[in-house]
């Protein structure tokens, strides 16, 4: 599935959401989780500004890209649960009315979910385009162990014979920070996201799916 073209107004909305979430939820002295992607970028940028102004804030990064952005902006990094994560801020690819999410368009879904699970609060930043009546227009990323790909494909196709599955990457596979691959699964409308996530995780070789259910404390729309 192709990505929607980003316009200047999109960037303004992403910046507004990222900055607002940081200013609303982050205080000096906190350890926070910082997500991956074009909207989370602005949260990282705002945290960097506040650190540069003298605030003591440390972060847990959800990807090597986020680590690099934090290092460039002087945001100190710690490992997962080296300190309690008081709030995690991240973007989403789709947000349903009950705040179920599809995430993982940037390929960092496993670490993003780990940080969200560890955080006392998980705040999602997005533009209005990410709000949907039901999940499923965006392909669902599924992180898998490469060796198990034939088995994973067979088991998903057995359970969902009408869906389309594409291994991410042109020619060579997309490799996650964990050394795994991503399958982009076009399920169409996902009426029961929690049940789909549970069924996928039962397949040997599936590391995680991009369905996030029951984790979000707030959504900030730019």
Residue pairs with C-beta under 8 A, 6 or more apart in sequence:
1 137
1 138
1 139
1 184
1 186
3 105
4 129
6 38
10 127
10 129
12 222
13 127
13 128
13 221
13 222
14 38
14 39
14 41
14 42
14 91
14 125
14 127
14 222
15 42
15 45
15 222
16 222
17 39
17 42
17 125
17 126
17 127
17 220
17 221
17 222
18 39
18 40
18 41
18 42
18 43
18 44
18 45
18 46
18 89
18 125
18 222
19 42
19 43
19 45
19 46
20 125
20 220
20 222
21 43
21 89
21 123
21 125
21 218
21 220
22 43
22 46
22 47
22 50
22 89
23 46
24 220
25 87
25 89
25 121
25 123
25 218
26 32
26 47
26 50
26 57
26 87
26 89
28 50
28 55
28 56
28 57
29 56
29 57
30 57
30 58
30 86
30 87
31 57
31 58
31 59
31 60
31 78
31 82
31 83
31 84
31 85
31 86
32 47
32 57
32 58
32 59
32 60
32 85
32 86
32 87
32 88
32 89
33 59
33 60
33 62
33 85
33 87
33 88
33 89
33 90
33 115
33 116
33 118
33 119
33 122
34 40
34 43
34 44
34 47
34 59
34 60
34 61
34 62
34 66
34 70
34 75
34 88
34 89
34 90
35 43
35 62
35 66
35 88
35 89
35 90
35 91
35 108
35 112
35 115
36 62
36 63
36 65
36 66
36 90
36 91
36 106
36 108
36 111
36 112
37 90
37 91
37 105
37 106
37 108
38 91
39 91
39 125
39 126
39 127
39 222
40 62
40 66
40 89
40 90
40 91
40 125
41 69
42 125
43 89
43 125
44 66
44 69
44 70
44 73
44 75
45 73
47 57
47 59
47 70
47 73
47 75
48 70
48 72
48 73
48 74
48 75
49 73
50 57
51 57
51 73
51 74
51 75
51 76
52 73
52 74
57 75
57 76
58 75
58 76
58 77
58 78
58 83
59 70
59 75
59 76
59 77
59 78
60 77
60 78
60 79
60 80
60 82
60 85
60 88
60 115
60 118
61 67
61 70
61 77
62 90
62 108
62 111
62 112
62 114
62 115
63 106
63 107
63 108
63 111
63 112
63 177
64 177
65 106
65 108
66 108
67 77
70 76
70 77
71 77
80 114
80 115
80 118
81 118
84 120
85 115
85 118
85 119
85 120
86 119
86 120
86 121
87 119
87 120
87 121
87 122
87 123
88 115
88 116
88 118
88 119
88 121
88 122
88 123
89 123
89 124
89 125
90 103
90 112
90 115
90 116
90 122
90 123
90 124
90 125
91 103
91 124
91 125
91 126
91 130
92 101
92 102
92 103
92 124
92 126
92 130
92 212
93 101
93 102
93 103
93 104
93 105
93 130
93 138
93 210
94 101
94 102
94 130
94 132
94 135
94 136
94 137
94 138
95 101
95 124
95 126
95 130
95 131
95 132
95 219
96 132
96 133
96 134
96 135
96 193
97 133
99 124
99 216
99 219
100 135
100 193
100 194
100 211
100 212
100 213
101 124
101 135
101 210
101 211
101 212
101 213
101 215
101 216
102 135
102 136
102 138
102 140
102 141
102 210
102 211
102 212
103 109
103 112
103 113
103 141
103 210
103 212
104 112
104 140
104 141
104 143
104 182
104 209
104 210
105 138
105 141
105 210
107 141
107 168
107 174
107 176
107 177
107 182
108 176
108 177
109 141
109 143
109 208
109 209
109 210
110 143
110 176
110 178
110 180
110 207
110 208
111 177
111 178
113 208
113 212
113 215
116 122
116 212
116 215
117 215
121 217
121 218
122 215
122 216
122 217
123 216
123 217
123 218
123 219
123 220
124 216
124 218
124 219
124 220
125 219
125 220
125 222
126 219
126 220
126 221
126 222
127 221
127 222
128 221
131 221
134 189
134 190
134 191
135 189
135 190
135 193
135 211
136 187
136 188
136 189
136 190
139 166
139 184
139 185
139 186
140 184
140 185
140 186
140 187
140 190
140 196
140 209
140 210
140 211
141 168
141 182
141 183
141 184
141 185
141 209
141 210
142 152
142 156
142 182
142 183
142 184
142 185
142 200
142 206
142 208
142 209
142 210
143 176
143 178
143 180
143 181
143 182
143 206
143 207
143 208
143 209
144 152
144 180
144 181
144 182
144 183
144 205
144 206
144 207
145 180
145 181
145 205
145 207
146 173
146 179
146 180
146 181
147 205
148 204
148 205
148 206
149 167
149 181
149 183
149 205
151 203
151 204
151 205
152 183
152 203
152 204
152 205
152 206
153 165
153 183
155 203
156 163
156 165
156 183
156 185
156 200
156 203
157 163
157 165
159 199
160 185
160 187
163 185
163 186
163 187
163 188
164 185
164 186
165 183
165 184
165 185
165 186
166 183
166 184
166 186
167 173
167 174
167 181
167 182
167 183
167 184
168 174
168 181
168 182
168 183
168 184
169 175
169 181
169 182
173 181
173 182
174 181
174 182
175 181
176 182
178 207
180 207
187 196
190 196
190 211
193 211
193 213
194 211
194 213
194 214
196 209
196 211
197 209
197 211
197 213
200 206
200 209
200 211
201 208
201 209
